[in-house]
Amino acid sequence: MLGTFAVAVDGAALPASAWSQRRAADLVKLLALAPGHRLARDVVLESLWPHLEPQAAASSLHKAAHFARRALGARDGLVLAGGAVALAPGAEVTTDVARFEAGDDAAYAGDLLPEDLYEAWTHAPRERLRELALGRLREAGRWDDVIALDPADEEAHRELMRAAALRGDRSGVVRWFGHLRTELARLGTQPSPASLRLLHELSRGPAVRAPLGDQAPIAGRAGEVAAALARLEAAEAGSGGVLVLSGDERSGKTRLAEAVLLAGEERRMHTLRASAGDGPDVLAAAVAALRAGRPDLVDAGADAEPPPAPRPARAAGGADAEPPHRPRPARPGAADAEPPHAPLLRAARERGCVVLLDELHLASDAAVDGLLALAADAAGARLLVIAAWRPAEARGRLHDVARTLAERRLSATVALDPLAADPLPATRYATSADGARIAFQLAGAGPADVVVVPGFVSNVEHGWDMPAARRMYERLSARARLVLWDKRGTGLSDPVAAVPTMDERIEDLTAVLDAAEVGRAMLFGVSEGVPLALLFAARHPERVDGLVLLAGAARFMGDADHPRGWKPEIARRLTDELYEHWGTGSLLSVFAPGRAADPVSREVFGRFQRAGASPAMGRAMAEAMFTIDVRDALPRIAAPTLVLHREGDRMVDASGARHVAENVPDAVYVELPGDDHFPFLGSPDDVLAEVDAFLDEVAVRRGAAAARG
């Protein structure tokens, strides 16, 4: 009955001619669908002959039963007795409907009794079986089959659009959407806003990303940052224009512009940058940057417009309608030529676009005039043009254009005056039990104390010169009193003839806590600082509120219980290479693989090495890690512990961090994406988000414990 009607008796199929009497076939179909294949006589009459009087309907029933028995070849093939009608009560009756309902998906060959679409008694079971089939197909992800069964199913079309996008088939995305729109039009409706949004998201190509420098925090510019980001939000909403950043050299224009570019990137907009310092035709350079990433947007011309982004419906009655796209009136000659900035407008229509034109005071007058034309078109587009320039060095034409932009309300200006550099925390010294002097710093004044336990080398003053490290320090010191220190033999602490033992390092950390007047603290161990933080927490639980452990392990070398630890021959080779190339950013491919090819990152890492220790002490500190093993201390740690590790860390395998989390009684393990070992060489934002949440949790625990007395 699924897909067609056919009957077999004892394995032999009956010919279609056996059912020349239509109501005989209908009677068999009705009973085959009924529970137990029997129905009350009155139900049969009402279903098949609702328009006849009872006596006439009864006569029709007997006639249909006669022809049904003849077709089935048995007098007991259809029995009327006791006010009921039954199909072959003395035989086993099986149907494809029953098999399908029992879980045999192959039994569903199509809709129930498609030749009887207008029979009322078929409507409810047909829809029930169709929904059951659709549900199973959806669960199995068989979206083509869903559409074969229900050509207007929006969910299936959206999934097939996503599948086409994953294959890189953007035209396939558009084709599936066109099929959906056609099928819905047959029903007198249109695609939903969700389908329109998905079309816009998937049919557009990948975003072009402008290169950005290290995102050092912007201090003292809260108002300027807010004004710039407000202009970006307006552009994202379709009210684009120009953001003018004016100021002298080193006033922070480029850094603020990069912050806006980063915010645009986070909104999945195209981001482009060009500098007139590299050539006076800065607009052409911006288009060239777009061509390098998305040549289709530059070379396709005006005939290949990306689909416009759907706008929120303003009226409840039109929430499902696709908003009309009204093209701008064609200018004379528009069919033959388009303005040089047209590719930027196409990029803006596709996903929004932010363009930085830096050092505009060095641009040609033609490029400056081009900015004026671009600004006029950007006003109604999702396009923000950042124009950064030094007024004192600009020619008169740029001043004229800047005034015109302001008068026409096409621009917003953020003027940047030079800022005095923020003073660094003072470096102080604690005296350890044996008289060694240990450098430390205090930053912030929050209610809690966070003590960073550094990796194998460090320098408390140089850390503030590393943009990612500085951002981490500033975020932590904004909510807590932050304590930084250098282990003896590294950074600004006393030099040593031999690497200090773990016992000596615990004494040094104790001396720092005492000098900083810290009673209890959150220890933040990084890399080689992790085992020291663990051992200190086991020995001095009265001084530890909690542990945050990043990129470390209780033991670094491999053994039977830690098979993915360092192999001796590889560790020795890497240590020798570190010594031979100390201060050059050596082994950045291990510490931060994603930045290994970046010369700026190599130099930052090289300065970190040079500031942290001499080559010989750097190698000695690395070799000392071969013997570290504090696994016995893990069960004795009572403090709440957050273990963080990046899944692709090449320096320390994640299995070592998981071992710590599994053996510290009150520990939580969070594996982060990425492969950077040090948080100071990449983005520390995901680390800081976890740390913030953990500090909040520890504060709540501490408050609850205090309330209990």
Secondary structure, DSSP 8 states (H G I E B T S, - for coil): -BSS---EETTEE--GGGG-SHHHHHHHHHHHHSGGGEEEHHHHHHHH-TTS-HHHHHHHHHHHHHHHHHHHT-GGGEEEETTEEEESTTS----HHHHHHTT-GGG--SSB-GGGTT-HHHHHHHHHHHHHHHHHHHHHT-HHHHHHH-TT-HHHHHHHHHHHHHTT-HHHHHHHHHHHHHHHHHTT----HHHHHHHHHHHS--------------TT-HHHHHHHHHHHHHHHTT--EEEEEEE-TTSSHHHHHHHHHHHHHHTT-EEEEEEGGG-S-HHHHHHHHHHHH-HHHHHS-TT----------SSGGGTTS----------TTTTT---TTHHHHHHHHHH-EEEEEESGGGS-HHHHHHHHHHHHHHTTTTEEEEEEE-GGG--HHHHHHHHHHHHTT-EEEEEE----------EEEEE-TTS-EEEEEEE---SEEEEEE--SS--TTGGGGSHHHHHHHHHHHTTEEEEEE--TTSTTS---SS---HHHHHHHHHHHHHHTT-SSEEEEEETTHHHHHHHHHHH-GGGEEEEEEES--SB-B-BTTBTTSB-HHHHHHHHHHHHHTTTTTTTHHHH-GGGTT-HHHHHHHHHHHHHH--HHHHHHHHHHGGG-B-GGGGGG--S-EEEEEETT-SSS-HHHHHHHHHHSTTEEEEEESS--SSGGGS--HHHHHHHHHHHHHHHHHHHHHHHH-
